[in-house]
Amino acid sequence: MTAADLDGFTMLLGNSANMERAGRVLIEWFAGVGVAVEPDNQPCSNYLDLYLSGTGETFGIALGGVRSGLRASSDIKIFAVDDFTVPCDLYVIYNEERIGENGKLFVDCLKESISSLE
């Protein structure tokens, strides 16, 4: 699937202030590749509520690898947009005195990834 396949679709988002701001940014990203999408901010308690609230040609954005009941629903198709990546900020807060071995490995991998980008 490409970004152009979503032209004219409605993008479902939560109705928090963060999701409203994210919607405006994502609309600009889609517009930058010539794709028009409309945001529709909905009250919801989880991804499934959000995606089942839409009618017609709608889509939403979830974190990659989401492990919710979305994959089990026959009404929802999970896909990647081949020519479109949404950047995001990642904040990692941890206590160096209490972090476990797996946590240390995760933080070290993140630091290495950031170093390779600089």
C-alpha positions as a LaTeX table, in Angstrom:
\begin{tabular}{lrrr}
\hline
Residue & $x$ (\AA) & $y$ (\AA) & $z$ (\AA) \\
\hline
Met1 & 0.00 & 0.00 & 0.00 \\
Thr2 & 1.23 & 3.51 & $-0.77$ \\
Ala3 & 0.23 & 6.89 & 0.63 \\
Ala4 & $-1.73$ & 7.59 & $-2.59$ \\
Asp5 & $-3.99$ & 4.62 & $-1.80$ \\
Leu6 & $-5.30$ & 6.62 & 1.19 \\
Asp7 & $-6.17$ & 9.74 & $-0.81$ \\
Gly8 & $-9.64$ & 10.93 & 0.23 \\
Phe9 & $-9.80$ & 8.68 & 3.30 \\
Thr10 & $-10.65$ & 9.84 & 6.83 \\
Met11 & $-7.93$ & 9.41 & 9.46 \\
Leu12 & $-9.36$ & 8.35 & 12.84 \\
Leu13 & $-7.57$ & 9.72 & 15.89 \\
Gly14 & $-8.27$ & 9.98 & 19.60 \\
Asn15 & $-9.72$ & 13.25 & 20.89 \\
Ser16 & $-6.98$ & 14.33 & 23.30 \\
Ala17 & $-5.07$ & 17.55 & 22.73 \\
Asn18 & $-2.02$ & 15.47 & 21.70 \\
Met19 & $-4.01$ & 13.55 & 19.09 \\
Glu20 & $-5.54$ & 16.75 & 17.73 \\
Arg21 & $-2.05$ & 18.23 & 17.29 \\
Ala22 & $-0.78$ & 14.96 & 15.81 \\
Gly23 & $-3.65$ & 15.02 & 13.32 \\
Arg24 & $-2.65$ & 18.45 & 12.06 \\
Val25 & 0.97 & 17.33 & 11.62 \\
Leu26 & $-0.02$ & 14.11 & 9.85 \\
Ile27 & $-2.35$ & 16.00 & 7.50 \\
Glu28 & 0.63 & 18.15 & 6.51 \\
Trp29 & 2.81 & 15.05 & 5.95 \\
Phe30 & 0.20 & 13.48 & 3.71 \\
Ala31 & $-0.32$ & 16.78 & 1.86 \\
Gly32 & 3.45 & 16.92 & 1.30 \\
Val33 & 3.20 & 13.80 & $-0.86$ \\
Gly34 & 0.04 & 15.01 & $-2.61$ \\
Val35 & $-2.47$ & 13.02 & $-0.54$ \\
Ala36 & $-5.58$ & 14.59 & 0.98 \\
Val37 & $-6.90$ & 13.00 & 4.19 \\
Glu38 & $-9.39$ & 14.38 & 6.71 \\
Pro39 & $-8.91$ & 13.99 & 10.46 \\
Asp40 & $-11.78$ & 12.73 & 12.62 \\
Asn41 & $-11.06$ & 12.92 & 16.34 \\
Gln42 & $-13.15$ & 10.39 & 18.28 \\
Pro43 & $-13.49$ & 9.65 & 22.01 \\
Cys44 & $-12.15$ & 6.17 & 22.67 \\
Ser45 & $-10.59$ & 4.07 & 25.40 \\
Asn46 & $-8.43$ & 1.86 & 23.15 \\
Tyr47 & $-7.43$ & 1.25 & 19.53 \\
Leu48 & $-10.30$ & $-1.16$ & 18.90 \\
Asp49 & $-12.90$ & 1.42 & 20.04 \\
Leu50 & $-11.27$ & 3.99 & 17.80 \\
Tyr51 & $-11.17$ & 1.88 & 14.66 \\
Leu52 & $-14.66$ & 0.50 & 15.08 \\
Ser53 & $-16.03$ & 4.05 & 15.45 \\
Gly54 & $-15.39$ & 4.90 & 11.80 \\
Thr55 & $-17.62$ & 4.30 & 8.84 \\
Gly56 & $-16.67$ & 4.27 & 5.17 \\
Glu57 & $-13.10$ & 4.74 & 4.04 \\
Thr58 & $-11.23$ & 5.30 & 7.28 \\
Phe59 & $-7.83$ & 4.45 & 8.68 \\
Gly60 & $-5.91$ & 5.00 & 11.88 \\
Ile61 & $-2.29$ & 4.89 & 12.93 \\
Ala62 & $-1.02$ & 2.45 & 15.55 \\
Leu63 & 2.41 & 1.67 & 16.88 \\
Gly64 & 4.16 & $-1.00$ & 14.87 \\
Gly65 & 3.83 & $-4.44$ & 16.40 \\
Val66 & 0.74 & $-3.57$ & 18.43 \\
Arg67 & $-0.35$ & $-6.66$ & 20.36 \\
Ser68 & $-4.00$ & $-5.76$ & 20.98 \\
Gly69 & $-7.09$ & $-7.52$ & 19.67 \\
Leu70 & $-6.81$ & $-5.62$ & 16.39 \\
Arg71 & $-5.17$ & $-8.50$ & 14.56 \\
Ala72 & $-8.02$ & $-10.84$ & 15.49 \\
Ser73 & $-10.75$ & $-8.61$ & 14.06 \\
Ser74 & $-12.01$ & $-9.45$ & 10.59 \\
Asp75 & $-13.21$ & $-5.83$ & 10.23 \\
Ile76 & $-9.74$ & $-4.35$ & 10.62 \\
Lys77 & $-6.81$ & $-4.76$ & 8.25 \\
Ile78 & $-3.33$ & $-3.87$ & 9.46 \\
Phe79 & $-0.99$ & $-2.54$ & 6.78 \\
Ala80 & 2.16 & $-0.51$ & 6.30 \\
Val81 & 2.44 & 2.43 & 3.93 \\
Asp82 & 5.51 & 1.65 & 1.85 \\
Asp83 & 6.46 & 5.20 & 0.90 \\
Phe84 & 5.56 & 6.96 & 4.13 \\
Thr85 & 7.26 & 6.98 & 7.51 \\
Val86 & 5.92 & 9.01 & 10.43 \\
Pro87 & 8.76 & 10.26 & 12.63 \\
Cys88 & 8.15 & 10.52 & 16.34 \\
Asp89 & 9.98 & 11.58 & 19.47 \\
Leu90 & 10.90 & 8.90 & 21.96 \\
Tyr91 & 11.60 & 9.80 & 25.56 \\
Val92 & 13.18 & 7.19 & 27.79 \\
Ile93 & 13.14 & 7.88 & 31.52 \\
Tyr94 & 14.82 & 5.39 & 33.79 \\
Asn95 & 16.54 & 5.09 & 37.15 \\
Glu96 & 20.15 & 3.95 & 36.68 \\
Glu97 & 20.15 & 2.42 & 40.16 \\
Arg98 & 17.10 & 0.23 & 39.46 \\
Ile99 & 17.35 & $-0.63$ & 35.77 \\
Gly100 & 17.66 & $-4.34$ & 34.99 \\
Glu101 & 19.93 & $-6.06$ & 32.49 \\
Asn102 & 17.32 & $-6.02$ & 29.69 \\
Gly103 & 16.63 & $-2.36$ & 30.34 \\
Lys104 & 20.36 & $-1.59$ & 30.11 \\
Leu105 & 20.58 & $-3.46$ & 26.80 \\
Phe106 & 17.60 & $-1.51$ & 25.46 \\
Val107 & 19.07 & 1.86 & 26.48 \\
Asp108 & 22.48 & 0.92 & 25.06 \\
Cys109 & 20.88 & $-0.05$ & 21.73 \\
Leu110 & 19.00 & 3.25 & 21.62 \\
Lys111 & 22.18 & 5.21 & 22.34 \\
Glu112 & 24.00 & 3.29 & 19.60 \\
Ser113 & 21.19 & 3.96 & 17.12 \\
Ile114 & 21.26 & 7.68 & 17.91 \\
Ser115 & 25.05 & 7.80 & 17.58 \\
Ser116 & 24.88 & 6.21 & 14.14 \\
Leu117 & 22.47 & 8.94 & 12.97 \\
Glu118 & 24.73 & 11.81 & 14.03 \\
\hline
\end{tabular}
